[in-house]
Amino acid sequence: MDKDKVHELLDNAHFKLAKTMPKNPHWYSHRERWLNDKDFCDVVQFIRDNGVKERFWKKTFIYYYYNGYKYWTMGNPLSYTDRTKTYILNKAEI
């Protein structure tokens, strides 16, 4: 998937405020809210392939910076067969 398509999908994705973390304000997009699961997976893979590794507390995440936000997942597999699959895409203002 190319960068322009990823940006279009990120711009149009539904993100909800994570109310339970007021000291770390961010939004999340749930995999099941995406119209096309392949698009979700392709965007996550693009972020992982093109993002930058950064530490947050004691853990390292891959962040993708775009349009005043940084996007990341918790690093779980994308596969639906895995109990710990990736189902949340996060974003926070830079």
C-alpha positions, 0 to 999 in steps of 0.5 A, spaced: 500 500 500 502 506 498 503 512 502 497 516 499 492 511 500 495 510 507 494 517 509 487 517 506 485 511 510 488 514 516 484 521 515 477 517 514 478 512 520 473 513 526 478 514 532 475 515 539 478 518 545 481 514 550 477 516 556 481 512 561 487 515 560 487 522 561 494 523 563 496 520 556 491 523 551 490 519 545 485 516 541 484 509 538 481 506 532 478 499 533 479 494 527 472 492 527 470 499 525 474 499 519 469 497 513 475 493 510 479 488 514 485 488 509 485 496 509 486 496 517 492 490 516 495 494 510 495 500 514 498 497 520 503 493 516 505 500 513 506 503 520 510 498 522 515 498 516 515 505 515 515 508 522 520 509 527 522 506 534 521 510 540 521 508 547 515 509 552 516 508 559 520 501 559 517 499 552 519 500 545 513 502 540 513 503 532 510 510 531 508 513 524 508 521 524 503 524 519 499 530 519 500 532 526 499 526 529 503 519 531 500 513 530 502 506 533 499 499 535 501 495 541 505 490 537 501 484 537 500 480 531 495 481 525 493 474 524 485 473 526 488 466 529 492 469 534 488 471 541 493 477 542 492 479 535 492 487 533 485 490 533 487 497 536 490 503 532 492 509 536 494 516 535 496 522 539 497 529 537 505 530 537 
